[in-house]
Amino acid sequence: MEDISPDAINAVARSLYGETEYDALPEGQVKAAYRKRARIVIGTVSECEQHSRIISTHVAAE
């Protein structure tokens, strides 16, 4: 998977867990776990977009 910017990871984590709650967390294992989950979400969405483009290409070719 391509490199994901820390800003993008933090933005998704804030969106998933609530900006106030996420920002209030102290830096450490919990916040790192939230960022790891956010990275997984970003990767999953990217993968779905890739599959969607492949399917669209095949459908258009038929």
C-alpha positions as CSV (number, residue, x, y, z in Angstrom):
1,M,0.0,0.0,0.0
2,E,1.2,3.5,-0.8
3,D,2.4,5.8,2.0
4,I,-0.4,7.5,3.8
5,S,0.2,10.9,5.2
6,P,0.0,11.3,9.0
7,D,-2.5,14.2,8.4
8,A,-4.8,11.8,6.4
9,I,-4.6,9.2,9.1
10,N,-5.4,11.7,11.9
11,A,-8.3,13.1,9.8
12,V,-9.8,9.7,9.4
13,A,-9.3,8.8,13.1
14,R,-11.0,12.0,14.1
15,S,-13.9,11.2,11.8
16,L,-14.2,7.7,13.1
17,Y,-13.9,8.4,16.8
18,G,-15.0,12.0,17.1
19,E,-12.7,14.9,16.8
20,T,-13.1,16.0,20.5
21,E,-12.6,12.5,21.9
22,Y,-9.6,11.7,19.6
23,D,-7.8,15.0,20.2
24,A,-8.4,14.6,24.0
25,L,-6.5,11.3,24.1
26,P,-3.0,11.4,25.3
27,E,-0.3,10.3,22.9
28,G,0.4,6.6,23.5
29,Q,-0.8,3.1,22.8
30,V,-4.6,4.0,22.6
31,K,-4.1,6.8,20.2
32,A,-1.7,4.7,18.2
33,A,-4.3,1.9,18.0
34,Y,-6.8,4.4,16.7
35,R,-4.4,5.6,14.0
36,K,-3.7,1.9,13.1
37,R,-7.5,1.3,12.6
38,A,-7.7,4.5,10.5
39,R,-4.9,3.3,8.3
40,I,-6.8,0.0,7.8
41,V,-9.9,1.9,6.8
42,I,-8.0,4.0,4.3
43,G,-6.4,0.9,2.8
44,T,-9.8,-0.8,2.6
45,V,-11.4,2.1,0.9
46,S,-8.5,2.4,-1.5
47,E,-8.8,-1.3,-2.3
48,C,-12.6,-1.0,-2.9
49,E,-12.0,2.0,-5.2
50,Q,-9.5,-0.1,-7.2
51,H,-11.9,-3.0,-7.6
52,S,-14.6,-0.7,-8.6
53,R,-12.5,0.8,-11.4
54,I,-11.6,-2.7,-12.6
55,I,-15.2,-3.8,-12.6
56,S,-16.3,-0.6,-14.4
57,T,-13.6,-1.2,-17.1
58,H,-14.8,-4.8,-17.6
59,V,-18.5,-3.8,-17.8
60,A,-17.7,-1.0,-20.2
61,A,-15.8,-3.4,-22.4
62,E,-18.8,-5.8,-22.6
